[in-house]
Amino acid sequence: MRDISVREDHFRLLYDAHFDAVLGFALRRTDRPEDAADVTAETFLVAWRRLAHVPDGEAARPWLYGVARRTLANQRRGDGRRAALGDRLRQQLAHAVADLADEVAHRADVSAAMQRLSARDEEVLQLHLWEGLEAREIGEVLGLPGTVVRPRLSRARARLRELLGNDPPPAGHLPGEPVPTSPKEELR
């Protein structure tokens, strides 16, 4: 118990004598006061852990400055690694995600069309399109057999395509041919 008390007293004296100097050292070498506070805290943490290695008297200040200097170097290396990682992620994201403007407009159209569907159709489509579930899985969520969900999903898709104006071309239609717009044209 006595050793702990002596150790705490020794550290308290070291801290009181050199805190302002170490904080000033860190403030002059960082851009943000928060970073200086982190460096100072880490420096005194190292001093606590290595209290037996801290020189006595005025020789403690240069020792603490050395610890603070290494702490700053570690902090800068970490900042550099985080910045490099952020740059890499931004580049990868730019390649992976195309311009979102068209997608946002399309999503707005789809969302507006979905709201015009019945609640039942909307729920089935949300589970399929947004959650990526297949008919069997949708059936599990809704408590229905897959044989009921499959045609419901098919009809809901058809209604959504109709609302969006994305009807698929009729069977037998060749790409590049004009799509007939009325039953009469289909008969020609």
Backbone hydrogen bonds, N-H to C=O, Kabsch-Sander energy under -0.5 kcal/mol:
donor,donor_aa,acceptor,acceptor_aa,energy
5,S,1,M,-1.9
6,V,2,R,-2.5
7,R,3,D,-2.6
8,E,4,I,-2.8
9,D,5,S,-2.3
10,H,6,V,-2.5
11,F,7,R,-2.5
12,R,8,E,-2.7
13,L,9,D,-2.3
14,L,10,H,-2.1
15,Y,11,F,-3.1
16,D,12,R,-2.8
17,A,13,L,-2.2
18,H,14,L,-1.8
19,F,15,Y,-2.2
22,V,18,H,-2.5
23,L,19,F,-2.9
24,G,20,D,-2.5
25,F,21,A,-2.4
26,A,22,V,-2.4
27,L,23,L,-3.0
28,R,24,G,-2.1
29,R,26,A,-1.3
30,T,26,A,-0.6
30,T,27,L,-0.7
35,D,32,R,-0.5
36,A,32,R,-1.7
37,A,33,P,-2.5
38,D,34,E,-2.1
39,V,35,D,-2.4
40,T,36,A,-2.6
41,A,37,A,-2.6
42,E,38,D,-2.7
43,T,39,V,-2.4
44,F,40,T,-2.2
45,L,41,A,-1.8
46,V,42,E,-2.4
47,A,43,T,-2.2
48,W,44,F,-2.3
49,R,45,L,-2.4
50,R,46,V,-2.5
51,L,48,W,-1.0
53,H,50,R,-2.5
54,V,50,R,-0.7
54,V,51,L,-0.8
59,A,56,D,-1.1
60,A,57,G,-1.7
61,R,58,E,-0.8
63,W,59,A,-1.2
64,L,60,A,-2.8
65,Y,61,R,-2.7
66,G,62,P,-2.3
67,V,63,W,-2.0
68,A,64,L,-2.8
69,R,65,Y,-2.8
70,R,66,G,-2.2
71,T,67,V,-2.4
72,L,68,A,-2.6
73,A,69,R,-2.1
74,N,70,R,-2.4
75,Q,71,T,-2.5
76,R,72,L,-2.8
77,R,73,A,-2.5
78,G,74,N,-2.5
79,D,75,Q,-2.6
80,G,76,R,-2.7
81,R,77,R,-2.5
82,R,78,G,-2.6
83,A,79,D,-2.6
84,A,80,G,-2.6
85,L,81,R,-2.6
86,G,82,R,-2.6
87,D,83,A,-2.5
88,R,84,A,-2.6
89,L,85,L,-2.8
90,R,86,G,-2.5
91,Q,87,D,-2.4
92,Q,88,R,-2.7
93,L,89,L,-2.8
94,A,90,R,-2.4
95,H,91,Q,-1.8
96,A,92,Q,-2.4
97,V,93,L,-2.7
98,A,96,A,-0.6
103,E,99,D,-0.5
104,V,100,L,-3.1
105,A,101,A,-2.2
106,H,102,D,-2.5
107,R,103,E,-2.9
108,A,104,V,-2.3
109,D,105,A,-2.1
110,V,106,H,-2.8
111,S,107,R,-3.2
112,A,108,A,-2.4
113,A,109,D,-2.4
114,M,110,V,-2.9
115,Q,111,S,-1.9
116,R,112,A,-0.7
116,R,113,A,-0.8
117,L,114,M,-1.3
122,E,118,S,-2.8
123,E,119,A,-2.4
124,V,120,R,-2.0
125,L,121,D,-2.5
126,Q,122,E,-2.7
127,L,123,E,-2.3
128,H,124,V,-1.8
129,L,125,L,-3.8
130,W,125,L,-0.6
130,W,126,Q,-1.5
131,E,126,Q,-1.6
132,G,128,H,-0.6
133,L,127,L,-2.3
138,I,134,E,-2.8
139,G,135,A,-2.5
140,E,136,R,-1.6
141,V,137,E,-2.1
142,L,138,I,-2.8
143,G,139,G,-1.4
144,L,139,G,-2.5
148,V,145,P,-1.5
149,V,145,P,-1.6
150,R,146,G,-2.6
152,R,148,V,-1.2
153,L,149,V,-3.1
154,S,150,R,-2.3
155,R,151,P,-2.7
156,A,152,R,-2.2
157,R,153,L,-2.4
158,A,154,S,-2.2
159,R,155,R,-2.4
160,L,156,A,-2.2
161,R,157,R,-2.9
162,E,158,A,-2.3
163,L,159,R,-2.3
164,L,160,L,-2.3
165,G,161,R,-1.1
166,N,161,R,-2.9
173,H,170,P,-1.9
177,E,174,L,-1.9
186,E,182,S,-1.6
187,L,183,P,-1.4
188,R,184,K,-1.0
